[in-house]
């Protein structure tokens, strides 16, 4: 089966780019700097998401009693961090 473009899906006002159009294109940071200035462009391009932590954590699956989990959750927001701290303090060889 040959892949032919569907005529009703072709946008004549915004045609698909080819190698020539990509060769003429400028990188996004350069275009932003030209239009808004370097400082504003840097603020707009900042990385997304949470900043990387110095010490990353590893997700695990842990099976514990339901009542134990409820007790930790009852301590309020941040219960997972507190639980991790207790586990760390009780780890064999912990200083």
C-alpha positions in Angstrom: 0.0 0.0 0.0 1.5 3.3 -1.1 1.5 6.3 1.3 -0.2 9.2 -0.5 -1.1 12.4 1.3 -4.8 12.9 1.9 -5.8 16.0 -0.1 -8.1 17.2 2.7 -5.2 17.1 5.2 -2.8 19.3 3.2 -2.5 22.8 4.5 -1.6 25.1 1.6 -1.1 28.1 4.0 1.4 26.1 6.1 3.1 23.5 3.9 5.4 20.8 5.3 9.0 21.8 5.6 11.7 20.3 3.5 15.5 20.4 3.7 15.7 23.9 2.3 13.3 25.4 4.9 15.2 23.6 7.7 18.5 25.0 6.4 17.2 28.5 6.5 15.7 28.1 10.0 17.3 29.7 13.1 17.6 28.0 16.5 14.9 29.0 19.0 17.2 30.7 21.5 18.6 33.0 18.8 15.2 34.0 17.6 14.0 34.8 21.1 17.2 36.8 21.9 16.6 38.9 18.7 13.0 39.6 19.6 13.1 40.0 23.3 16.8 40.6 24.3 19.3 38.2 25.9 18.1 38.5 29.5 14.4 37.9 28.8 15.2 35.1 26.4 17.3 33.3 29.1 14.4 33.6 31.5 12.0 32.2 28.9 14.3 29.3 28.1 15.0 28.1 31.7 14.8 24.4 32.1 11.5 22.8 32.9 10.6 20.8 36.0 12.1 20.5 39.4 15.7 21.3 39.8 18.0 18.2 40.0 18.7 17.2 43.6 22.3 16.9 44.8 21.5 13.4 46.1 18.9 11.6 44.0 16.4 9.1 45.5 15.5 5.6 44.2 11.9 4.6 43.9 11.1 1.2 45.6 8.1 -0.9 46.2 7.8 -1.8 49.9 5.1 -4.0 51.5 4.2 -2.9 55.0 1.2 -3.5 57.3 -1.8 -1.3 56.6 -1.9 0.0 60.1 1.8 1.0 59.9 1.1 3.0 56.7 -1.9 4.7 58.3 0.1 5.7 61.3 2.7 7.3 59.0 0.1 9.1 56.9 -1.6 10.3 60.0 1.5 12.3 60.8 0.6 14.7 58.0 2.3 16.1 54.9 5.9 15.0 54.5 5.3 11.5 56.0 7.4 9.8 53.3 10.4 12.0 54.0 10.1 11.4 57.7 9.8 7.6 57.1 12.9 7.7 54.9 14.8 9.5 57.6 13.9 6.9 60.2 14.8 4.1 57.8 18.2 5.8 57.2 18.9 6.2 60.9 18.1 2.6 61.6 20.0 1.2 58.6 22.9 -1.2 59.5 26.2 0.6 59.6 24.6 4.0 59.9 26.7 6.6 61.7 
